Amino acid sequence: MNTQNTTTFNQAIKVQPAEVIYTVADKRGNHRVTVSVKGAYECKCHSFTLYGGCDHVEAVQAERRAQGRKF
């Protein structure tokens, strides 16, 4: 079993601070705030890079915190 690939993948999905404010539209066309100034975080995974959102726990919690919602 190759543990090096697993370690590299786990390091790639760390949540890092961001300085950008933008919105992402869902399939229905409704906009949702993904990143705000107060709690600006983004996930460095492939999905977040392409679509501006992902389902990783850290990214979802940071998004909800930025919107003032409970997670």
Helices and strands as residue ranges (DSSP letters): H 3-12, E 15-17, E 22-25, E 31-35, E 41-43, H 46-51, H 57-66
